[in-house]
Amino acid sequence: MAEKKEKKQKQPGKKLFNMNKVKRGGVTTLMTVVFIAIVIVLNVVVSALTQRFPSMDIDLTAEGLNTLSDQAMDVAKSVDEETTIYLIGSEEAYRDNQLYTDYGIEYSQVANLAERLHDMGVKIIGTDVEAIRRAENRDAFEKVMESLGIPQPNGEAVTDIEAGVRVAERIGYPVLVRPSYVLGGRAMQIVPNEEALRHYLKTAVLVSEDQPVLVDHYITGKELETDAVCDGENVYIPGIMEHVERTGVHSGDSISVYPTFSVSEKARQTIIDYTVRLGLGIGIVGLYNIQFIVDRQDNVYVIEVNPRSSRTVPFLSKATGVPLADIATRVMLGHSLREQGIVEVMAPEKEKWYVKAPAFSFSKLRGMDAYLSPEMKSTGEAIGYDKRLTRALYKAMQSSGMNVANYGTIFVTIADSDKAEALPLIRRFYDMGFNIEATRGTAEFLKANGIRTRVRKKLSEGSEEILDSLRQGHVNYVINTREPANLGRDSDGAQIRRCAVENNVTMFTALDTVRVLLEVLEEITLCISTIDS
């Protein structure tokens, strides 16, 4: 028996890799294994492609990768109908070399692709190249807006720094600046004065004839948006969504509520009117998204029209029960809204409240600033719904990963321009029994207004007591706002925000979000008062 056992132990294993050896070899061996696996996969892919396209010389060197896109376009020009159907996998849908352009790609990608394919004779299904240009080209869009008599924030595309300064002086500060074609609000900022504008144009973007920058007057107000379907003759709007945060926070980072909760019926009807006229005026066939501003005087402005599906389509479809993607696809294939049995312009509103809350991954993204701005930073979203708005908000906030606590300590550092607005919000926390901590300037302001506050020294004063408090779990919420002019110079605030997200402390940089949080907390908190109060 002993001999048999010895023989069995000496038999070699049949595993591809001996994990004990990998462990003994450490990281280097493991990396070698991974590298070999990647090379094998790449060889299989390249072999398959070269067999299918013998004329296409695939080179995976740096020089080869630089020319890969041009080679791909050469192949696209030369493939026959059989090869096209092989690649697409649906002869019926693409028998006439048609291309769908409606689902979720930004203009910088769609327009370039659609225009080149259109020039090659490919039929575009849905919104055509000319309609995409009318929606996305600055000059063409302004002509459409003027012809329809629909207002938008004043602005202009500029190709050099001095032109940008002249435009800003003419339309008035603050201004919203961004590259002409952006994805997710990339490099978009609110600029309060000439110094900050010059700094932005020199450092944040490369402004030139080929890469213009848009300079628009920044209007403070409520932000709303619609997703709609146009068939060229009629428009269908499933619903209007209102953002909790005012303009200045990217729509993808805002808490979105359906149906609207604070705008007037007049503004709501104006939004419906503009949505219908823009869909028909631009010539959209399929889905499109429009973002609006409603200012303090109830005036409605159009921020932008996206001639495509947007990130809110799944949310609005779930909230309203309207299968937007299905309806839009049939429209693109030639079936009108009337033929689909849709005769109304606006769908009836639901009786429940539906809330979409953003989810962030700041703790996983090293160096990412948690301050919300026109540049999108969220990586996901969650939905909450209920017959009461506060409960729908609570469900959405909890589901998105936010820690919602109705007791504890809040740390506050507020910009001077926000102190008056923040005061009643901080007082509501104080009245619920929260402990208040703040930096010296904010603490003195709160104390002067009757709120007991513990002073924390600033990081720039050489103290780390703020960071220690966050790391030790003493703080439940951080509320931090900054002056627009301090963009890029907010080193203390940036360190506090980074420490908060790394230690899972709920962070707020928009007072509108704090306001709805308080409504939720007051809903779930049992308040105590004297019998005669």
N, C-alpha and C positions, 0 to 999 in steps of 0.2 A: 504493500500500500504506500509505503514511504517513497518507493521508486516511482510509482505512478504520479504521486503528488509533485515530485521533483520534475518529472517530465512535463507535466501540465504547466508548471510555472515557467519552464524554459521556452514554451511555445510562443512565437511572436504574435502580438496583437494584430488585428485586422483594421484598426482605426487609421484614417487618413493622417491625422496628426496626434501625436502623443502629448496630451495637455500637461502632463507632469513635466515633460521636457520644456514645453513652452513656458510654464511657470518658472522653472529653474533658469531659463535663459533670460527671463525678465522682459522688459518693454521692447528691447531691440528685436528679439525673436518674434514677439507678437506683431510688431509693425511689419516685419518681413513677411509673415503669413498673410496679413491684410493686403500688403502691396502685391504679392503673387496673385491673390484672389482678384484684385482689381485688374491686373494685367490680363488675366484669363478672360474676364468678362469683356474688357475692351477688345481683345482679339476676336472674340466670338461676334461682337457687334460689328466691328469693321469688316470681318469676313462676310457676314450676311449682307452688309450694304454693298460691298464690292461685287458680290455675286449678282445682286439685283441690278446694280448700275455699273457695268464694266467700264464705261467711259469716265466714271468719276474717280479721280485719284485722291484717296483720302489720306491726308498727312497729319499725324497727331503731334508734330513738332510745333514749337511756338509760332513759327512762320506759317505752318500749315493751318493752325487754328485761326490765325488772322484772316485767311482767305476762304475759310470754310463757308461763310454766309454767301459769298459771291458764287462759289461752286454750286451751292444748293440752288441758287436762283437760276444758274445755267441749266441744271437738271430739270427744274420746273418748266423752263422754256422748251425743253426737248422731249419730255415724256409724252407717250401717246395715251389714248383714252383708256386702254386696258391697264396700263401702269397706274394711272390716276385712280381708277376704280379699285385697284389692288391696295393702294395706299390708304384710301378713304374707307373702303369696306362697305359701301352702299351704292350700288349702281343706280337705283331708282332716284335717290336724293341728289346725286351728282352727275346724272346722265349728260347734262348740258354744260359740264365744267363750271358749276355754280359754286359760289362761296357765301357762307353765312357770316355776317359781321356783327352780330348783335350781342354776344354774350361776354361782357365783363373785361374787355381789353381797352386800355386807354388810347386816345387818339394818336399819341406819338407812335404807337405800334400799329393800330388799325389803319390810320390814314395812309401811312407810308406803304403798308402792305396792300391795302385796297386800291390805292392809286396805281401802283405798279401792275397789279393783276388786271385792273380795268384796262390799262393801256395794252396789255397782252391779249385782250379780248375775252377775259373771264367774266361771266355774268355774276353780278353781286346781288344776292337775295336779301331782302329787307331794306334798311336804310341805305341809299346809294351813295356813291362817292361825293356827288355834288351836295347832298344834304349834310353829310358829315362835315364837309368844308364849311357850309353855312353855319353850322353849330360851333365849330372849333376854331376856325380862322377869325382872328380878332376883328379885322375890318369887315369881313362878310357878315359876322354876327351883329355888329353894331348897325349895319344897314338894315338887317332884318328887324332889329329892335326899333329902329327909327320908323320904318315903314308900318309897323304894328302899333306904334305909340305906346310902347311898354318901357318903363324907366329901369335903368340900371345904374350902379354907382359910377360916377365920373372917373375916367381913367384913360390911359394910353399905353401903347407898347413903345419902349425906348430901346435904343441900340448903343447908348454910351452914357457915362455917368452924368455929364452936364445936362443932357436932355432929360434924364430922370429927375434931377434937381429942379429944372424948370417946370416940368409937369407937376411935381409935388407942390411947388409954390402956387401954381395956378389953381389946382383943385383943392388944396388945403390939407394940412396934417391933422390927424395921423393918416398914414397911407398903408395900404396892404401891398406888399411887393412879392413877386414870385416869378420863376421862369415861365415862359409862355406856354410850354406843355409839360405838365408835371403829373406824377403818379403819387397819390396819397398826400398831397400838399407838401411834397419834398421841397425844402429850402424856402418855404413860404413864411413870411414874418410881418408883424405889425410894427411900423416904424414911426416914432413920434416926432422926429425933427430932422433937420438937414444933416447934422453931424452923424446921426445914426444911419441915415440913408446912404451917405457917402461910404460909411464903414461897410454897410451891407453890400453895396455894389462893387466894392473893391475886394471883399473877402469871401462872401457867401456864394456868389455866382460869377460866371464869366459872361459879361454882357458884351454883345457884338452884333454885327449885321445878321449873322447866321443864328445867333442865340439871343433874341430880344427878351427883355424883362418887362412884365406888366406892372404898372404903377396905378393903383386904384384908390379912390378915397374910401377910407374905412368908416363904415356906418355902424354905430352901436345899436343893437336891437335884438329882437327875437329871431331865431333862425328856424325855418321850416323847410320841408321838402316833400315832393310827390314823386311817385313812380306811376307811369301811365303807359297806355298802349294806343298807338295811332295807326289807322289803316289807310291814311291818305285822304279820307273823307270824314271820318268820325273819330272821336277820342273817348277812351274809357279810363276813369280815375278810380281805383279801388279805395284810396284813402289819402289823407294828409297827415304827416307826422310832424310833431313839434319837438324841438330840442330843449332840454332843460338848461343847458349852458348857452349863454348869449354868443353872438358872433365873436370870432377870435379863437374859438376852439374848433378843431377839425371835426366835421360831421361824424367821422368814424370813431372819434374819441368822446362824443357827447352821449348823454343818456337821451334816448329818443322815445317819445310817447305817442301812441295812437289810441283814440282820436285826440285832436288838439285839446289843450286844457286851459289856455289863457287868452288866446287871440279872439278878437271880435268876429261876429258873423259877417260884417262888412269885409274885413281882411280875408276871411275864409272864401267868400264868394269871388273876391278879386283874384285869389290864387287859382281857383278853378277856371276863371275866365282866361288868365294868362297861360295856364297849362294847355288849354284847348287851342288857343290862337297860335302858340309857339309850335305845337306839334304839327299843325296844318301848315303854318307859315314856313317852317324849315323844310318840311317834306319828309317827315319821319315815317317809316313803315316798320312797326315793331315797338320794342320797349324804349323808353327814355326816362331820364331823371332830371328834375329841376330843383334847384335850391334857391330859397327866397329869404329876404330880410324884411321884417315888419318893424318900422321905427316907432319912436314914442308918439308920433302924431298919427299912427295907423297907416302910414304910407307903405306900400309894398314895392320892393325892388327885386329884380332877378339877379342872382349872383352868377349862375352859370346854367347851361343846358348840356347834359351829357347824352348824346344820341345812341344810347346803349343800355344794357342792363346795369344795375348798380348793386352795391353790397346790401341795400335795404330790401331788395326784392324778396328774398326768403322770409324776412321778418314780416313784411306787409302781407305776403301771401298767407302766412300762418295766422296772422292777426285777423284778417278779413275773411279768410276761407276762399279767396279768389285765386285760382291756379294761373298766376300771371305768366309763367314761362310757357305753359300750354297754349294759352290764348295768343300770346305774341308769336309763337312758332307758327300757328295756323294762319295768322295775319301775314307773316312773311312768305308763306306758301301760297297766298292768294285768296284766303278765306276771310272775308270782311267781318267786322264786328257784328253787323246785322245778321249775316249768315250764321253766326255762332249764337244768335239769340240775345245779343247784348244791345239794348236799345237806349239805356240811360247813360248819361255822362258821368255821374257820380254815384258810386255804390252807397247804399244806406249804411250809416255808422253803427258799429256794434255797441252793445250796452256795457260790455266789460272794458276795462282799461288794460292795455298791453304796453309793456315797457321793455326796451332793449338797452341793456347796460353793457358798456365795454369791459373787456378783460385785458389786463396788461401783464407783461412778463419782464418788468424792469429788473427784478432781482436776478434774472438769467442773462440779461444783456449788459455786459460790462461797459461802463462809460456812458450809458444812455441816461439823459436827464429826464426826470419824471415830471417836469413842468409841462402842463398841457398848453398847446399853441396851435396855430394853423397847420402845423406839420403833424401828420397822423402817426401815432405811436402805439395804438392798441393792436393786439394780436388775436383777439377773439371777442366773443360776445355771449350774453346769456339773456333769456327772456323770462319775464314774470308777468302773470296776469291775474286779475281779481276784479270783483265788482267795486272795490274801493281803490282809489289811486295810490294811497299811501301803502297799502298792503301789496299792490303790484310792484311798487318801487322797492319795498323791502325784499320781496322774493327775488327780483332781478339783481339787486345789490349783493345779496347773500350768494346767489348762484354764480355771480361773476368772480367770486373769491374775496370780496370785501368783508372785513371783520366789522360787524355792526354791533357795537356795545352801547348800552344805555347808562353806563356809569364809568368812572375812572378819571383820567387826566387828559387834558388836551394841551398841546404846546402850540403857541401862536406867534408868528412873526409876520406882520402885515405892513405893506407899503403905505406911505403917508396918504396917497391918493385913494386908498381903499378903506382907511380907518373908519370914516363915518358910516359907510355901508356895513362894515364888519361888526360894529359895536352892538347893534341889537341881536345879531346872531350869537356873539360870544355871551351876551347876557342870558340868552335862552339856555345855553349850556350851563352857565353858572346857576340859574334858577332850578335846573334839574339835578344839581348837586355835584357837577363836575368840578375837579380842581383845575385851576388855570395857571399855566406857566407861559412866560413870554420873554423875549429879549427886552433890553432896557427901554427902548423908545416905545414899543408897543405896550409894555407893562405900565409905564407912567401914564399913558393915555387911558388905559383901562382903569387904573386906580383913580384917576381924576374923575372918572365917570361911575364910581361906586362899585367897581368889581375887584374883589380881593385877588391879587395876582402875585405869584412867586417869580422873582426876577432871575433870569439865567444869563450868565455872561456870554458874549459873542465868541465865536471861534477866532475871529480876527483879533480879539483881545488876549489870545494865548490860552484860553480855557477850552476844555473838552467836556464840560459838565453836561452840555446839551446832548452830545453824542453818547455819553455814558448813560444818561437817563433813557435814551432810546434803546440802547443795547441791553439794559437791565430789565426791560419790559415794563417800565413805570408809566409809559405814555400809550394811550389808546388811539389818539388822532393827532396828526400834524396839519395845521393850516398855515400855508405859506404863499404869500403873493409878493410880486415885485413890480417895481416901476418899469414901464416899457423901455425907458432910456437906459436901464441897467442891464440890458441884454448883453451877455458875454462877460459882464463884470460882477456877477452875482456869485462869488466863490463860496461865501458862507452858506447861502441858500442852497447851492448845488450840493455841498457836502451834507447838509442836513437832509435834503431829499434823498440822496443816495443811501445814507445811513438808515433812514426810515424804511425804504423799500427792502433793503437787505435784512432788516430785522422784523419784517412783516407788520409794520405799523401803517395803518390806513392813512393815506396822504391825500390832501386836497389843495389844489392850486387855483380853483375857481369857486368863488363865493356862491354861485348859483347851485353848485352841487352840495355845498354845505347847507344851504337853505332847505333842499328837499330831504337831506339826511335828518335835519332837525324835525321836519314834519313826520318822518318815519319814527324817530326816537320818541317824540311826544305821543305818538299813537300807541307805542308798545310799553310806555312807562307809566306806572301807577303813581300819580302825583299825590302829595300830602299837603294839606293846608289847615289852618285853624278854622274852627267852626263858624266864626263870624266873618271870614274873609270872602 
